[in-house]
Amino acid sequence: MIISEIVALVTEYKDSERLFALIMTESAGNELAQSYCARGLTQMTKAALLDVEKITKEKWYYDDLFDPVIAVKAGSIYFNMLLSKFKQDETLAVLAYSWGIGNVLKWLKSPADNSKIDESIPQDKKDYIWNYTYWKYFYRANFLHLKL
């Protein structure tokens, strides 16, 4: 998808800049993106989709995640669940989206050691947070005025 199509998809959500950043970080806007365990614009896993089912009490289908509208809706629901779980701490929610809830909880429970805190998070996850932040501010600078 081209950026203008992604912007059109996310502008109907109150968290449009977060969704845009998530999409660009996860799939670079490729609605057919697929990894060994995730698919679609928001690269949802089957486990994350099960969490979305629990929240919405609706049946969601993994194959439907190639539909951009469904992927964005599911990604929004899941990301908002992560925000709630991590008390609105966006950085922790982003980290959990990429690294997994269990890994983030384990990291949070580990003894505080400021000399090692940076090393205990894998470099690709730190890069993920920076990438997400870049795309969030890119959206804010270029498209936030399109919000209704």
Buried (B, 14 or more C-beta within 10 A) or exposed (E): BEBEEBBBBBBBBEBBBBBBBBBBBBBEBEBEBEEEEBBBBBBBBEEBBEBBBEBEEEEBEBEBBBBBEBBBBBBBBBBBBBBEBBEEBBEBBBBBBBBBBEBBBEBEEEEEEEEEEEEEBEEEBEEBBEBBBEBBEBBBEEBBEEEE
